[in-house]
Amino acid sequence: MAIFFLILVSSIVALWVDRYIYRRLIVSRGVGRRWKAVYIIYAVLVDTMVVAALVAYNTVLDWESTAAMRTILWIIGIFFLNAVPKFIYTVVSLPDKLRTGKSGRPSHIFGRIGAVLAVGCFLWIGYGLTFGRSEIRVERLELTFDNLPPSFDGTRVAVFADIHLGNVVNHDRFLGRLCDTINNLRPDIIVNGGDIVNVNQWELDETALDILGGLKARYGIFAVLGNHDLGIYIKDTVKTSPRHTIEQVTAKQERLGWHVLRDASVPVVSGKDTIYITGLDYPDELIFHSHSPLAGGRDLSHVSREIPTDAFDLAITHAPQLWDEMLKAGIGDLTLAGHVHSMQIKFRMGKLRWSPARLFYRRWSGLYEEDGKYLYINDGTGYVMFPMRIGTRPEVTLITLRCGVKTDIR
């Protein structure tokens, strides 16, 4: 709901921006009445269509139509492509109005700077709507653990999450490239961090399952369910209940030979050595409040009892908000999560990173360490709400496990 409100406010701001641009660039230059009318119609159409798209959103959930959902996402994406560069131009060019008022002579210097920045922003968002949402990057890191058995030294763990399959344009082609990327890393373990579908289990059709069935890993493929895998966003729960969606999403992954872990641990054996892989269900408390912090108090003792003392535990949770509870329960020497995908917008400058996700999440992307345990949040591969990724391309993570003395994060 907070995101819907943000977009609604954005559309109101966009109308104000268009009024400013109309008066500064259209009226002041004596453009003919026909072109004035064209600009007004264009501005009203583009700036209000996003509101209509949001109104239609709930209806689309009733239809369970992936095509209609994609259309809405693209309307929102085009809205931002149109509105954000104009907003930048408006803000940067405002000092010209003050300079003109003081000197009595027209000033254009800030308007020219604003125009250059607006064009740059337009190209940046345009990249996010095209190549940025589909070019897969591989993030590599190596982590060392005292309790990792020698037989597992050098184990390669490939992580992907948040495909949101129903939203992805040309999803069969994208899935093929994703699976090729993962297999080329020669992983020993593959982890799916949840949200493999966006709304319903029908997104995992036979073609998609055939492609995903090509993933190969020495010790197997392990998965958890994300909030979008639970069927909670389907309005017609009589026709398709959440329980049915969960059963089908689970069954389809297990049909591929994947291990779908729901508050459970399984041993992985190499020679005389054993490690454990633990998968946790999405917390009930976060259903319909997916960006909220977890209040705590969830009892994970029934899960932690399955993990022998001092055994190395690779844990998977869709929601990184659960990590504090996992630390208290002693679950996960290394925890892998997804869910956030940096809200598909990330700014980088050297080692500094910023994303709107920082406003909602304490931990939102990359590697964290606490009490000698690690959490890694994968930025995901798909998208929700708008079909673009700015500064955060689809990510596959390759983590190499080493036994020995832990080293500091750099």
C-alpha positions as a Markdown table, in Angstrom:
| # | Residue | x | y | z |
|---|---|---|---|---|
| 1 | Met | 0.0 | 0.0 | 0.0 |
| 2 | Ala | 2.9 | 2.4 | 0.7 |
| 3 | Ile | 4.2 | 1.9 | -2.8 |
| 4 | Phe | 0.8 | 2.6 | -4.3 |
| 5 | Phe | 0.6 | 5.8 | -2.2 |
| 6 | Leu | 4.1 | 6.8 | -3.4 |
| 7 | Ile | 3.1 | 6.4 | -7.0 |
| 8 | Leu | -0.1 | 8.3 | -6.5 |
| 9 | Val | 1.8 | 11.2 | -5.0 |
| 10 | Ser | 4.3 | 11.0 | -7.8 |
| 11 | Ser | 1.5 | 11.4 | -10.4 |
| 12 | Ile | 0.3 | 14.6 | -8.6 |
| 13 | Val | 3.8 | 16.0 | -8.5 |
| 14 | Ala | 4.1 | 15.1 | -12.2 |
| 15 | Leu | 1.1 | 17.2 | -13.0 |
| 16 | Trp | 2.6 | 20.1 | -11.2 |
| 17 | Val | 5.9 | 19.6 | -13.1 |
| 18 | Asp | 4.1 | 19.6 | -16.4 |
| 19 | Arg | 2.3 | 22.8 | -15.5 |
| 20 | Tyr | 5.7 | 24.4 | -14.8 |
| 21 | Ile | 7.2 | 23.1 | -18.1 |
| 22 | Tyr | 4.1 | 24.2 | -20.0 |
| 23 | Arg | 4.4 | 27.8 | -18.8 |
| 24 | Arg | 8.2 | 27.9 | -19.1 |
| 25 | Leu | 8.7 | 26.2 | -22.5 |
| 26 | Ile | 5.4 | 26.3 | -24.2 |
| 27 | Val | 3.6 | 29.5 | -23.3 |
| 28 | Ser | 6.7 | 31.7 | -22.9 |
| 29 | Arg | 7.8 | 30.8 | -26.4 |
| 30 | Gly | 4.5 | 31.7 | -28.1 |
| 31 | Val | 3.8 | 28.2 | -29.4 |
| 32 | Gly | 0.6 | 27.9 | -31.4 |
| 33 | Arg | -2.7 | 26.8 | -29.8 |
| 34 | Arg | -2.6 | 23.4 | -31.5 |
| 35 | Trp | 0.7 | 22.5 | -30.0 |
| 36 | Lys | -0.4 | 23.8 | -26.6 |
| 37 | Ala | -3.4 | 21.5 | -26.8 |
| 38 | Val | -1.2 | 18.6 | -27.8 |
| 39 | Tyr | 1.1 | 19.1 | -24.8 |
| 40 | Ile | -1.9 | 19.4 | -22.4 |
| 41 | Ile | -3.5 | 16.2 | -23.7 |
| 42 | Tyr | -0.1 | 14.3 | -23.6 |
| 43 | Ala | 0.6 | 15.5 | -20.0 |
| 44 | Val | -2.8 | 14.7 | -18.6 |
| 45 | Leu | -2.8 | 11.3 | -20.3 |
| 46 | Val | 0.6 | 10.2 | -19.2 |
| 47 | Asp | 0.4 | 11.6 | -15.7 |
| 48 | Thr | -3.0 | 10.1 | -14.9 |
| 49 | Met | -2.7 | 6.7 | -16.6 |
| 50 | Val | -0.6 | 5.4 | -13.8 |
| 51 | Val | -3.5 | 6.0 | -11.4 |
| 52 | Ala | -5.9 | 4.1 | -13.7 |
| 53 | Ala | -3.3 | 1.3 | -13.8 |
| 54 | Leu | -3.3 | 1.1 | -10.0 |
| 55 | Val | -7.1 | 1.1 | -9.8 |
| 56 | Ala | -7.0 | -1.8 | -12.3 |
| 57 | Tyr | -4.4 | -3.7 | -10.3 |
| 58 | Asn | -6.9 | -5.5 | -8.0 |
| 59 | Thr | -9.1 | -6.4 | -10.9 |
| 60 | Val | -6.2 | -8.0 | -12.7 |
| 61 | Leu | -5.6 | -10.1 | -9.6 |
| 62 | Asp | -9.1 | -11.4 | -10.0 |
| 63 | Trp | -8.5 | -12.2 | -13.7 |
| 64 | Glu | -5.2 | -13.9 | -12.8 |
| 65 | Ser | -4.0 | -12.5 | -16.2 |
| 66 | Thr | -0.2 | -12.3 | -16.6 |
| 67 | Ala | -0.6 | -10.3 | -19.8 |
| 68 | Ala | -2.7 | -7.7 | -18.1 |
| 69 | Met | -0.3 | -7.6 | -15.1 |
| 70 | Arg | 2.6 | -7.0 | -17.5 |
| 71 | Thr | 0.7 | -4.2 | -19.2 |
| 72 | Ile | 0.1 | -2.4 | -15.9 |
| 73 | Leu | 3.8 | -2.8 | -15.0 |
| 74 | Trp | 4.8 | -1.2 | -18.3 |
| 75 | Ile | 2.4 | 1.7 | -17.8 |
| 76 | Ile | 4.1 | 2.4 | -14.5 |
| 77 | Gly | 7.5 | 2.0 | -16.1 |
| 78 | Ile | 6.7 | 4.5 | -18.9 |
| 79 | Phe | 5.2 | 6.9 | -16.4 |
| 80 | Phe | 8.5 | 7.0 | -14.5 |
| 81 | Leu | 10.5 | 7.3 | -17.8 |
| 82 | Asn | 8.4 | 10.4 | -18.6 |
| 83 | Ala | 8.0 | 12.0 | -15.1 |
| 84 | Val | 11.4 | 11.6 | -13.4 |
| 85 | Pro | 13.5 | 13.4 | -16.0 |
| 86 | Lys | 11.0 | 16.3 | -16.2 |
| 87 | Phe | 11.0 | 16.5 | -12.4 |
| 88 | Ile | 14.8 | 16.8 | -12.4 |
| 89 | Tyr | 14.7 | 19.5 | -15.1 |
| 90 | Thr | 12.1 | 21.5 | -13.1 |
| 91 | Val | 14.0 | 21.4 | -9.8 |
| 92 | Val | 17.3 | 22.3 | -11.4 |
| 93 | Ser | 15.9 | 25.1 | -13.5 |
| 94 | Leu | 14.0 | 26.8 | -10.7 |
| 95 | Pro | 16.9 | 29.2 | -9.8 |
| 96 | Asp | 16.5 | 30.7 | -13.3 |
| 97 | Lys | 13.1 | 32.1 | -12.2 |
| 98 | Leu | 14.7 | 33.7 | -9.2 |
| 99 | Arg | 17.5 | 35.2 | -11.2 |
| 100 | Thr | 15.1 | 36.5 | -13.8 |
| 101 | Gly | 13.0 | 38.1 | -11.1 |
| 102 | Lys | 16.0 | 39.9 | -9.5 |
| 103 | Ser | 17.8 | 41.1 | -12.6 |
| 104 | Gly | 14.8 | 41.5 | -14.9 |
| 105 | Arg | 16.7 | 39.7 | -17.7 |
| 106 | Pro | 15.8 | 36.1 | -18.8 |
| 107 | Ser | 18.1 | 33.5 | -17.3 |
| 108 | His | 18.6 | 30.1 | -18.9 |
| 109 | Ile | 21.8 | 28.7 | -17.5 |
| 110 | Phe | 20.1 | 26.4 | -14.9 |
| 111 | Gly | 17.5 | 25.3 | -17.4 |
| 112 | Arg | 20.3 | 24.2 | -19.7 |
| 113 | Ile | 22.0 | 22.3 | -16.9 |
| 114 | Gly | 18.6 | 20.7 | -16.0 |
| 115 | Ala | 18.0 | 19.7 | -19.6 |
| 116 | Val | 21.3 | 17.9 | -19.7 |
| 117 | Leu | 20.6 | 16.1 | -16.4 |
| 118 | Ala | 17.1 | 15.2 | -17.6 |
| 119 | Val | 18.4 | 13.7 | -20.8 |
| 120 | Gly | 20.9 | 11.7 | -18.8 |
| 121 | Cys | 18.2 | 10.5 | -16.4 |
| 122 | Phe | 16.0 | 9.5 | -19.3 |
| 123 | Leu | 18.7 | 7.4 | -20.8 |
| 124 | Trp | 19.5 | 5.8 | -17.4 |
| 125 | Ile | 15.9 | 4.8 | -16.8 |
| 126 | Gly | 15.5 | 3.7 | -20.4 |
| 127 | Tyr | 18.5 | 1.4 | -19.9 |
| 128 | Gly | 16.8 | 0.0 | -16.8 |
| 129 | Leu | 13.7 | -0.7 | -18.8 |
| 130 | Thr | 15.6 | -2.5 | -21.5 |
| 131 | Phe | 19.0 | -4.0 | -20.9 |
| 132 | Gly | 19.2 | -3.3 | -17.2 |
| 133 | Arg | 16.3 | -5.6 | -16.4 |
| 134 | Ser | 17.6 | -8.6 | -18.4 |
| 135 | Glu | 21.4 | -8.6 | -18.4 |
| 136 | Ile | 22.5 | -11.1 | -15.7 |
| 137 | Arg | 25.5 | -10.4 | -13.5 |
| 138 | Val | 27.4 | -12.9 | -11.4 |
| 139 | Glu | 28.4 | -11.7 | -7.9 |
| 140 | Arg | 31.3 | -13.8 | -6.5 |
| 141 | Leu | 32.6 | -14.1 | -3.0 |
| 142 | Glu | 34.5 | -16.5 | -0.8 |
| 143 | Leu | 33.7 | -17.1 | 2.9 |
| 144 | Thr | 35.6 | -19.1 | 5.5 |
| 145 | Phe | 34.2 | -21.1 | 8.4 |
| 146 | Asp | 35.8 | -22.9 | 11.3 |
| 147 | Asn | 33.2 | -25.6 | 11.4 |
| 148 | Leu | 33.1 | -26.4 | 7.7 |
| 149 | Pro | 34.3 | -30.0 | 7.2 |
| 150 | Pro | 37.4 | -30.5 | 5.1 |
| 151 | Ser | 35.4 | -32.5 | 2.5 |
| 152 | Phe | 33.3 | -29.5 | 1.7 |
| 153 | Asp | 36.3 | -27.1 | 1.4 |
| 154 | Gly | 35.8 | -25.3 | -2.0 |
| 155 | Thr | 32.1 | -26.1 | -2.2 |
| 156 | Arg | 30.5 | -23.7 | -4.7 |
| 157 | Val | 27.0 | -22.4 | -3.9 |
| 158 | Ala | 25.0 | -20.7 | -6.7 |
| 159 | Val | 22.1 | -18.6 | -5.5 |
| 160 | Phe | 19.2 | -17.1 | -7.4 |
| 161 | Ala | 15.9 | -15.7 | -6.2 |
| 162 | Asp | 12.8 | -13.6 | -7.0 |
| 163 | Ile | 12.2 | -14.6 | -10.6 |
| 164 | His | 8.6 | -13.4 | -10.5 |
| 165 | Leu | 8.1 | -15.5 | -13.6 |
| 166 | Gly | 4.7 | -14.1 | -14.7 |
| 167 | Asn | 6.1 | -10.6 | -14.9 |
| 168 | Val | 9.1 | -11.4 | -17.1 |
| 169 | Val | 9.0 | -10.5 | -20.7 |
| 170 | Asn | 10.2 | -13.3 | -23.0 |
| 171 | His | 10.5 | -15.4 | -19.8 |
| 172 | Asp | 11.4 | -18.6 | -21.6 |
| 173 | Arg | 14.5 | -17.0 | -23.2 |
| 174 | Phe | 15.4 | -15.3 | -19.9 |
| 175 | Leu | 15.1 | -18.6 | -18.0 |
| 176 | Gly | 17.3 | -20.3 | -20.5 |
| 177 | Arg | 20.0 | -17.6 | -20.1 |
| 178 | Leu | 19.6 | -17.8 | -16.3 |
| 179 | Cys | 20.1 | -21.6 | -16.2 |
| 180 | Asp | 23.0 | -21.4 | -18.6 |
| 181 | Thr | 24.7 | -18.8 | -16.4 |
| 182 | Ile | 24.2 | -20.9 | -13.3 |
| 183 | Asn | 25.4 | -24.2 | -14.9 |
| 184 | Asn | 28.5 | -22.5 | -16.3 |
| 185 | Leu | 29.5 | -21.7 | -12.7 |
| 186 | Arg | 29.7 | -25.5 | -12.0 |
| 187 | Pro | 28.0 | -25.3 | -8.7 |
| 188 | Asp | 27.9 | -28.0 | -6.1 |
| 189 | Ile | 24.8 | -26.6 | -4.5 |
| 190 | Ile | 22.1 | -24.5 | -6.1 |
| 191 | Val | 19.7 | -22.4 | -3.9 |
| 192 | Asn | 16.4 | -20.9 | -5.0 |
| 193 | Gly | 15.5 | -18.1 | -2.5 |
| 194 | Gly | 11.8 | -18.0 | -3.3 |
| 195 | Asp | 9.2 | -16.0 | -5.3 |
| 196 | Ile | 9.7 | -18.2 | -8.4 |
| 197 | Val | 6.2 | -17.1 | -9.5 |
| 198 | Asn | 4.5 | -13.8 | -9.2 |
| 199 | Val | 0.8 | -14.5 | -8.6 |
| 200 | Asn | -0.2 | -18.1 | -9.4 |
| 201 | Gln | 1.3 | -21.6 | -10.0 |
| 202 | Trp | 0.2 | -21.6 | -13.7 |
| 203 | Glu | 3.2 | -19.3 | -14.4 |
| 204 | Leu | 5.3 | -22.5 | -13.9 |
| 205 | Asp | 4.1 | -24.0 | -17.2 |
| 206 | Glu | 5.6 | -27.1 | -18.9 |
| 207 | Thr | 8.1 | -25.0 | -20.9 |
| 208 | Ala | 9.4 | -23.2 | -17.9 |
| 209 | Leu | 9.7 | -26.5 | -15.9 |
| 210 | Asp | 11.6 | -28.1 | -18.8 |
| 211 | Ile | 14.1 | -25.2 | -18.8 |
| 212 | Leu | 14.5 | -25.2 | -15.1 |
| 213 | Gly | 14.9 | -28.9 | -15.1 |
| 214 | Gly | 18.2 | -28.4 | -16.9 |
| 215 | Leu | 19.9 | -27.0 | -13.7 |
| 216 | Lys | 22.5 | -29.4 | -12.3 |
| 217 | Ala | 24.4 | -29.4 | -9.0 |
| 218 | Arg | 26.5 | -32.1 | -7.4 |
| 219 | Tyr | 24.7 | -32.1 | -4.0 |
| 220 | Gly | 21.3 | -30.9 | -5.3 |
| 221 | Ile | 19.0 | -27.9 | -5.6 |
| 222 | Phe | 17.3 | -26.5 | -2.6 |
| 223 | Ala | 14.4 | -24.0 | -2.4 |
| 224 | Val | 12.1 | -22.1 | -0.1 |
| 225 | Leu | 8.8 | -20.5 | -0.7 |
| 226 | Gly | 8.5 | -16.7 | -0.9 |
| 227 | Asn | 5.4 | -14.6 | -0.3 |
| 228 | His | 4.5 | -14.6 | -4.0 |
| 229 | Asp | 4.6 | -18.4 | -4.0 |
| 230 | Leu | 1.9 | -18.6 | -1.3 |
| 231 | Gly | -1.1 | -17.6 | -3.5 |
| 232 | Ile | -2.0 | -14.7 | -1.1 |
| 233 | Tyr | -2.3 | -12.1 | -3.9 |
| 234 | Ile | -5.0 | -14.1 | -5.8 |
| 235 | Lys | -8.4 | -12.4 | -5.1 |
| 236 | Asp | -10.6 | -15.3 | -6.2 |
| 237 | Thr | -9.6 | -17.7 | -3.5 |
| 238 | Val | -12.6 | -19.9 | -4.1 |
| 239 | Lys | -11.3 | -20.7 | -7.6 |
| 240 | Thr | -7.7 | -21.0 | -6.5 |
| 241 | Ser | -7.0 | -21.2 | -2.8 |
| 242 | Pro | -3.6 | -20.3 | -1.3 |
| 243 | Arg | -3.3 | -23.9 | -0.1 |
| 244 | His | -3.7 | -25.1 | -3.7 |
| 245 | Thr | -1.1 | -22.7 | -5.0 |
| 246 | Ile | 1.4 | -23.7 | -2.3 |
| 247 | Glu | 0.9 | -27.4 | -3.0 |
| 248 | Gln | 1.3 | -26.9 | -6.7 |
| 249 | Val | 4.4 | -24.6 | -6.6 |
| 250 | Thr | 6.0 | -27.1 | -4.2 |
| 251 | Ala | 5.0 | -30.1 | -6.2 |
| 252 | Lys | 6.3 | -28.7 | -9.5 |
| 253 | Gln | 9.7 | -27.9 | -8.0 |
| 254 | Glu | 9.9 | -31.3 | -6.3 |
| 255 | Arg | 9.0 | -32.8 | -9.7 |
| 256 | Leu | 12.3 | -31.4 | -10.9 |
| 257 | Gly | 14.2 | -33.1 | -8.1 |
| 258 | Trp | 14.5 | -29.9 | -6.1 |
| 259 | His | 14.3 | -30.1 | -2.3 |
| 260 | Val | 11.6 | -27.6 | -1.1 |
| 261 | Leu | 12.4 | -27.0 | 2.6 |
| 262 | Arg | 9.6 | -25.8 | 4.8 |
| 263 | Asp | 11.0 | -25.3 | 8.3 |
| 264 | Ala | 13.1 | -28.3 | 7.8 |
| 265 | Ser | 16.8 | -29.4 | 7.6 |
| 266 | Val | 18.4 | -32.0 | 5.5 |
| 267 | Pro | 21.9 | -33.5 | 5.7 |
| 268 | Val | 24.3 | -33.4 | 2.8 |
| 269 | Val | 27.1 | -36.0 | 2.9 |
| 270 | Ser | 30.5 | -36.0 | 1.4 |
| 271 | Gly | 32.7 | -39.0 | 2.4 |
| 272 | Lys | 32.7 | -39.1 | 6.2 |
| 273 | Asp | 31.6 | -35.5 | 6.5 |
| 274 | Thr | 28.1 | -34.0 | 6.8 |
| 275 | Ile | 26.7 | -30.5 | 6.6 |
| 276 | Tyr | 23.1 | -29.4 | 6.9 |
| 277 | Ile | 20.9 | -27.2 | 4.7 |
| 278 | Thr | 17.9 | -25.6 | 6.4 |
| 279 | Gly | 15.0 | -23.9 | 4.8 |
| 280 | Leu | 12.5 | -21.7 | 6.6 |
| 281 | Asp | 8.9 | -20.7 | 5.7 |
| 282 | Tyr | 7.9 | -17.2 | 5.0 |
| 283 | Pro | 6.8 | -15.7 | 8.3 |
| 284 | Asp | 3.0 | -15.3 | 8.7 |
| 285 | Glu | 3.5 | -12.0 | 10.4 |
| 286 | Leu | 4.9 | -10.5 | 7.2 |
| 287 | Ile | 2.0 | -11.6 | 4.9 |
| 288 | Phe | 0.6 | -8.4 | 3.5 |
| 289 | His | 3.3 | -6.5 | 5.4 |
| 290 | Ser | 6.3 | -7.7 | 3.4 |
| 291 | His | 8.4 | -4.6 | 3.9 |
| 292 | Ser | 7.9 | -4.4 | 7.7 |
| 293 | Pro | 10.4 | -5.4 | 10.3 |
| 294 | Leu | 9.7 | -8.7 | 12.2 |
| 295 | Ala | 8.5 | -8.1 | 15.7 |
| 296 | Gly | 10.2 | -11.2 | 16.9 |
| 297 | Gly | 9.1 | -14.1 | 19.1 |
| 298 | Arg | 8.7 | -16.7 | 16.4 |
| 299 | Asp | 9.6 | -20.1 | 17.8 |
| 300 | Leu | 12.2 | -21.8 | 15.7 |
| 301 | Ser | 13.2 | -24.4 | 18.2 |
| 302 | His | 11.5 | -27.2 | 16.2 |
| 303 | Val | 13.8 | -26.4 | 13.3 |
| 304 | Ser | 17.1 | -25.9 | 15.3 |
| 305 | Arg | 16.6 | -29.3 | 17.0 |
| 306 | Glu | 17.2 | -31.0 | 13.6 |
| 307 | Ile | 20.7 | -29.5 | 13.4 |
| 308 | Pro | 23.4 | -31.2 | 15.4 |
| 309 | Thr | 25.5 | -29.1 | 17.7 |
| 310 | Asp | 28.6 | -27.6 | 16.0 |
| 311 | Ala | 27.5 | -28.9 | 12.5 |
| 312 | Phe | 27.8 | -26.5 | 9.6 |
| 313 | Asp | 24.4 | -25.2 | 8.6 |
| 314 | Leu | 23.6 | -23.4 | 5.3 |
| 315 | Ala | 20.2 | -21.8 | 5.9 |
| 316 | Ile | 17.8 | -20.3 | 3.4 |
| 317 | Thr | 15.0 | -17.8 | 4.1 |
| 318 | His | 13.2 | -15.7 | 1.6 |
| 319 | Ala | 12.7 | -12.8 | 4.1 |
| 320 | Pro | 16.0 | -11.3 | 5.5 |
| 321 | Gln | 13.9 | -9.8 | 8.4 |
| 322 | Leu | 13.9 | -13.3 | 9.9 |
| 323 | Trp | 17.7 | -13.3 | 10.4 |
| 324 | Asp | 17.7 | -12.0 | 14.0 |
| 325 | Glu | 15.3 | -14.8 | 15.1 |
| 326 | Met | 17.5 | -17.3 | 13.3 |
| 327 | Leu | 20.6 | -16.0 | 15.2 |
| 328 | Lys | 18.8 | -16.5 | 18.5 |
| 329 | Ala | 17.8 | -20.0 | 17.6 |
| 330 | Gly | 21.3 | -20.9 | 16.4 |
| 331 | Ile | 20.2 | -21.5 | 12.8 |
| 332 | Gly | 22.6 | -20.8 | 9.9 |
| 333 | Asp | 26.3 | -20.3 | 9.8 |
| 334 | Leu | 25.6 | -18.8 | 6.4 |
| 335 | Thr | 22.1 | -17.6 | 5.7 |
| 336 | Leu | 20.9 | -16.9 | 2.1 |
| 337 | Ala | 17.9 | -14.6 | 1.5 |
| 338 | Gly | 16.2 | -12.6 | -1.3 |
| 339 | His | 12.9 | -10.7 | -1.3 |
| 340 | Val | 14.2 | -7.2 | -1.3 |
| 341 | His | 15.8 | -7.0 | -4.8 |
| 342 | Ser | 17.0 | -3.5 | -3.7 |
| 343 | Met | 13.5 | -2.3 | -4.7 |
| 344 | Gln | 15.1 | -2.5 | -8.2 |
| 345 | Ile | 16.9 | 0.9 | -7.7 |
| 346 | Lys | 20.4 | 1.1 | -6.4 |
| 347 | Phe | 22.9 | 4.0 | -6.5 |
| 348 | Arg | 26.6 | 3.3 | -6.2 |
| 349 | Met | 29.5 | 5.6 | -5.7 |
| 350 | Gly | 32.7 | 3.8 | -4.7 |
| 351 | Lys | 31.9 | 1.7 | -1.6 |
| 352 | Leu | 28.8 | 3.8 | -0.9 |
| 353 | Arg | 25.4 | 2.3 | -1.8 |
| 354 | Trp | 21.9 | 3.7 | -1.5 |
| 355 | Ser | 18.5 | 2.3 | -2.4 |
| 356 | Pro | 14.9 | 3.2 | -1.4 |
| 357 | Ala | 15.1 | -0.2 | 0.3 |
| 358 | Arg | 17.1 | 1.4 | 3.1 |
| 359 | Leu | 13.9 | 3.2 | 4.2 |
| 360 | Phe | 12.2 | -0.1 | 4.9 |
| 361 | Tyr | 14.9 | -2.7 | 5.6 |
| 362 | Arg | 17.8 | -2.8 | 8.1 |
| 363 | Arg | 19.6 | -5.2 | 5.9 |
| 364 | Trp | 18.7 | -4.9 | 2.2 |
| 365 | Ser | 21.5 | -6.1 | -0.1 |
| 366 | Gly | 24.8 | -8.0 | -0.1 |
| 367 | Leu | 26.8 | -9.4 | 2.8 |
| 368 | Tyr | 26.3 | -8.9 | 6.5 |
| 369 | Glu | 28.1 | -10.4 | 9.5 |
| 370 | Glu | 27.0 | -10.7 | 13.1 |
| 371 | Asp | 28.2 | -12.9 | 16.0 |
| 372 | Gly | 30.4 | -14.8 | 13.6 |
| 373 | Lys | 27.5 | -15.6 | 11.3 |
| 374 | Tyr | 26.9 | -14.4 | 7.7 |
| 375 | Leu | 23.8 | -13.2 | 5.9 |
| 376 | Tyr | 23.8 | -12.7 | 2.1 |
| 377 | Ile | 20.9 | -11.0 | 0.4 |
| 378 | Asn | 20.7 | -11.7 | -3.3 |
| 379 | Asp | 19.2 | -8.9 | -5.4 |
| 380 | Gly | 17.0 | -11.3 | -7.4 |
| 381 | Thr | 16.5 | -11.6 | -11.1 |
| 382 | Gly | 12.9 | -10.5 | -11.7 |
| 383 | Tyr | 10.8 | -7.4 | -11.0 |
| 384 | Val | 7.5 | -6.3 | -9.4 |
| 385 | Met | 5.5 | -3.0 | -9.7 |
| 386 | Phe | 7.6 | -1.7 | -12.6 |
| 387 | Pro | 9.6 | -3.7 | -15.2 |
| 388 | Met | 13.0 | -2.1 | -14.7 |
| 389 | Arg | 16.2 | -2.4 | -12.7 |
| 390 | Ile | 18.3 | 0.7 | -12.2 |
| 391 | Gly | 21.8 | 0.1 | -10.9 |
| 392 | Thr | 20.9 | -3.4 | -9.8 |
| 393 | Arg | 20.9 | -5.9 | -12.7 |
| 394 | Pro | 19.5 | -9.5 | -12.2 |
| 395 | Glu | 21.9 | -11.3 | -9.9 |
| 396 | Val | 23.3 | -14.8 | -9.6 |
| 397 | Thr | 25.5 | -15.2 | -6.6 |
| 398 | Leu | 28.4 | -17.7 | -6.4 |
| 399 | Ile | 29.7 | -18.3 | -2.9 |
| 400 | Thr | 32.7 | -20.5 | -2.4 |
| 401 | Leu | 32.9 | -22.1 | 1.1 |
| 402 | Arg | 36.3 | -22.5 | 2.7 |
| 403 | Cys | 37.2 | -24.3 | 6.0 |
| 404 | Gly | 39.6 | -22.5 | 8.3 |
| 405 | Val | 39.8 | -19.3 | 10.3 |
| 406 | Lys | 37.1 | -16.7 | 9.5 |
| 407 | Thr | 38.3 | -13.4 | 7.9 |
| 408 | Asp | 36.8 | -10.0 | 8.2 |
| 409 | Ile | 34.4 | -8.6 | 5.6 |
| 410 | Arg | 36.2 | -6.2 | 3.3 |
